[in-house]
């Protein structure tokens, strides 16, 4: 009987231990210091928590670095690695002094392997110095209307004046992912270049259905950071988690909720509407996000006293509604003369 009692106590202890581990896992998975999820094309915020809290961003900094390089440089240009880019602190692609390498390989080394030495080499080539390149990074953030972001280096090394918010970083990522070259780089699992070959560290690309980017980051100060992106059923969602102990699991949970609860609706500009016997259409295609289960209705409101209508005349307003009310209002233009 004593032995049975011991066995029962031990079993209870094991169960209790697993229960504690489970609780800790749930707490870790939900404890990002700042996070946000946004639909890529419209910027609609789908989920957020502490999204405006200023936080260090670690190597997710390199999203801005890569964006500027891709926008301003010929990726096929071959450069010589400068002394300052050799032996940089932190993650590395192990550049050597005087090494010849093209900018394309450096960009892939930057985004797939998070090379701090690659960031330095690219910054120096682009601007003549890291300091001058950082000025460009901050100017770009300002141009994007981001008031809670400040860079002091191109790689994400710790600095009290190097910070962002989940919201600002989401906006940077949204902008960057609309650049086709950037999107191709961050969605690449394995890269074979002229000078170097790289595999991508970002586990989302391998483990999450529809994942197509973007960048991981980690320092002791910043914790685990991840900017991810995934596309399902025509909707692309960008997710940012900063200082998230289980950044992959947390990002997957957020993305799952977004794809479950929301859908992107697209209306082609050539879709015809009728306004007081006048066929009309939008001037451009429009997109908007609604809850998955929401029914969408359209109302056409004609303008009064329209006479001698010509093709292209403004004739009505299109109101787009859900059961919760008006979500969008757009002009309609005649496609006939009357």
N, C-alpha and C positions, 0 to 999 in steps of 0.2 A: 504493500500500500504506500509505503514511503516513497518508493521509486516512482509510482504513478503520480504521486503528488508533486514530485520534482519535475516530472515530464510536463505536467499541466502548467506549473509555474513557468517553466522555460518557454513553453509554447506561447503562453500569454505575454511573456516578455518580448519574444520575437515579434508577435503581432503588434504589440505596442510600439516597438522600435520602428517597424515598417510604417505604422501610422504617422509617427513623428517625422520620418523621412519624407512621407508623402506631403504632409503639411508644409514642411520646409521647401519642397520642390515647388508647390503651388505658390508660396510666398515669393520665392526667387523669381519664378516665371512672370510674376505680375508687379515686379518692383522697379521698373524702369524709372530713372529720375526725371525723364522727360520723353514723351512719345507723341507721334501723330501719324495719321494715315490720310492721304489725299488722292483723289482721282486725278490722274496725270494731266489730261487735256483741259479740264475746266478749273482745276484747283479746288474743287469742292472738298471740304474737310469732312471725313467720314467717321473718324475716331480721334480723340485727343486727350491727353492728360499731362498737366504741367508743360504745355507746349511752348510757353513763353519764358520759361526759366532759363537763365544764362548758364551754360554748361560747357566744359571742355569737350572737344569732338574727336580727339586722337586722329587717326589716319583717314577718317571720312573727310578731313580737310582736302585730301587729294582729289576730290570731285571738282573743286574749284580750280585746282592746279591743272588738272587734265583738260578741263573745259577751255581755259585760256590758251593753253598750248595748241589744242585742236583748232580753235578759232583763228589763231594768229600765225601758225607755223606750217611749213611744208613738211609733212610727216616722212617723206622720203629723203630729206636732207641728211647727209652723214656729217656728224660733228665729232670733235675731239674732246674727250672727257677732261675737264679742268681739275687742277689739284684740289680745289675746294670741295669737289663732289666725291672725293675718294675718302673712304673710312668714316662716313657720316654716322652718327649715333643711331642705334635702333635697327629696324628691319632693313635688309639690303639686298641688292642684286649683284653685289660684289664687283662694282666697276673698278677698273684699274687706271692709273694715271696714264694719259696719252692714248687710251683705248679709242678706237674708231667704232662708232655705232650710230645707227640712224635714229631719228626722233621717234619713229613709229615703235621701234623696239623699246625705247625708253618709256613711252607712254604705256605700253602693255606691261612693262616691268613695274611701272608706277601703280597701275590699277589691279593687276592680277597678283603681284607679289608684294605690293606695298613698299617698294624700294625707296627709302629716304634718300639714298644717294642718287637715285634716278630723279627724284623731285628737285634736288639741288642742281644737278646737271641741266635739267630742263629750264629751271628758273634763271640760272646764270646765262644760258644760251639765249633765252628770250629777251632778257632785260639788262644783261651786263652784270647784274649782281642780285643776290637773294633779296636785299633790301628794296631794290627798285621793283622787283617782281611782286613783292608783298604789297607795295603801293597799288599795283594793278589789281591784285586780289581784293583789296578793300574798296577800290573804285568800282569794281564789278559788282560787289555786294551792294554798294550804294545805288548803282544804276538799276539794280533789281528791286530797289525799295526796301532793303533789309536794314533795319536800324539796330538790331540786337546781335550783330555779328561783327567780329573783329579778328583779323589774322595778323600773326607776327612771324610766321614761317610757312613754307609751302608743303610741309609734310605732316604737321600735327604734333610735333614734339611739345611737351608741357611748357606752358607759359601762362602766368596769371592774366595776361592781356590777350590771350588767344581763346576765343569762346564763340559760341553760337547758341541758338535755341532749336528745339525740334522743328518748330514752324519755319524758321529761316532756312534750316538745312533741307527741309522738305521742298521749299521753293527753289533752292539751288539745284537740287536733284531733278525736280520737275523740268526746269529750264534745260538742264544738261541732257536729259533723256529725250528731248525733242531734237537734239543734234544727232543725226543718223550715225556719224562716225563714232561719237562718244558711246551711243547705245550699242553699236557693234562691239566696241572694245570691252565694255563691262559685262556683256553677255557671253563672252568667249570663255569656254572651259579650258581649252588647250590651244596655245598659240605657238606657231613655228615661224620665226622671223628670219631675216637675212643674217642676223648676228647672234640672236639669242632665242631660246625656246622657254616658254613658261606655262605652268598650270595654275588655274585660278584657285585662290584660297577660300573663296566665298562658297560655303557649303549649301546655301540656298539654291544655287544653280543645279546642284545634283539631287537635292532632296525635296524640293517644293515644286509642285506642278504649275507650270506657267512662269516660273521665275526667269527674269531676264537681266538681272543686275542687283546691287550696284557696287557697294564698298563696305568692307569691314574696318574696324579700328579698335585699338586697345593700348592704353597706358595705365599705370597704377592710379594716376590722378583721374583720368576720364572713365575708367572702367571699360566694360565691353560695350562697344557701339556698333550699330549696323544700320546702314541705309539700304533697303531692299526694294525691289520692284517686281511685279508679276502681272501677267495679262491673262484674263479668262473671259470668254464670251464677249470679246470686243471692248472690255473695260480694263484699263491699266491702272494699278494702284501703287503709289509710292509710300513706303512705310519707313519711319525713322524711330529708332529706339536708342536712347543715350543712357549710358551707365546702367545697362540691363544685364544682370548676372547670367541669365540664360537667353542671350539675345536672339538665337535662332528660334527657339521654342516660342518666345514671346512674339516675335515677328510673324511666325506662322499662324499663331492664334489670332492676331489682329487682322492679318490678311484674310484668313478664313471667314471671320465675322463680316468683313467688308464685302466679300464676294457673295456671302449668304444673304446679306441684308439690303444690298443696293444693286442697281443696274444703271448702265449708261444708255440714254436714248439719243439717237441721232436722227435729225430730220434733214433730208437733202434739199438743197435750195430750189430744185426743180419740181418738188412736190407741189401740186396745184391745189388751191383753195378757191372757194366761190364767195364773192362778196357782192351782194345785190346784183346778181346776174353777170358779174365781171370776174373772169378768171384771173387769179393773181398768185404770186409766189414770193418767197423770201429773196433777199438780195445776196444771201450767203448761207451756207449750211450752218446749223446750230446743234449743239450738244448740251445735255443737262443730265444731272443725276437725280434719280428718285428711289424711294424704297421699293424693293423687289415686288411687293404685293400691291403696290399702289396702282389704281387705274388712272390713266391719263385721258383727259378730254380737251378738245379744241373749241374755242369760240372765235368767230370772226366778227369784228365790230367795224362796219363800214363808216367812212367819213361822210358827213352830210353834204348835200348840194354839189355833188361832183358832176361836171358837164364836160363834154368834148374830151373824153378820156383817151389818152394816147399810151402806147406801150412804154412802160417804165414809170408811169405816174404813180404816186403814193395814193392808195385807195382805201386801205383799211389797216386795222391792228389785229394781229393774231394773239389771242390769249391762251396760254397753256396752263391747265389747272389739274390739280389732284383733289381728292376729298378734303385735304387740309387747306385748300385755297389756291390762289394764283401763284405760280412759280416763275413765270417768264412772260414777257410781252414784247413782241417784235413787229416791225412794219411789214406790210404786204404791198407789192407793186404789181400793177396791171401787166398782163402778158398779151392783152388784146387792145385794139382801139375801138372806141364806141362813141 
